[in-house]
Amino acid sequence: MAEKTDVQQALQQTVFIRGENRPFGELTLGDARTRADELKAATGWGPTMRVAPVARAWRELTMKMEQAGAGTVAELDPDVIGELAKKLWVGGSLL
């Protein structure tokens, strides 16, 4: 079960998309799909291979949003948000 404060932190964390910083919780399915595609395109060999797991996590987010019929990330189950936030590098400490 995800900690409520961790989920709230993740939802409030800003992500640069559509030309500005937006709270993660306000990102739409289209935003998540765009980010997944951008990161997948940036994945190659060598150091850029490290981007692949994050690109897959953004793709997983799009699938979860589609399955739940969620219009924004905030509409997802908190446990799903908590599960994916670290994989997405959103919220909390990344160290």
LINLINSUL-V301863 format. One record per run of one state. SS is the DSSP state (a for helix, b for strand, c for the rest). FROM is the first residue (numbers start at 1). TO is the last residue. If there is no record, write none. Layout:
ss->SS from->FROM to->TO
ss->SS from->FROM to->TO
//
This chain:
ss->c from->1 to->3
ss->a from->4 to->12
ss->c from->13 to->13
ss->b from->14 to->17
ss->c from->18 to->19
ss->b from->20 to->23
ss->a from->24 to->26
ss->c from->27 to->27
ss->b from->28 to->28
ss->a from->29 to->42
ss->c from->43 to->45
ss->a from->46 to->68
ss->c from->69 to->71
ss->b from->72 to->72
ss->a from->73 to->75
ss->c from->76 to->77
ss->a from->78 to->88
ss->c from->89 to->95
//
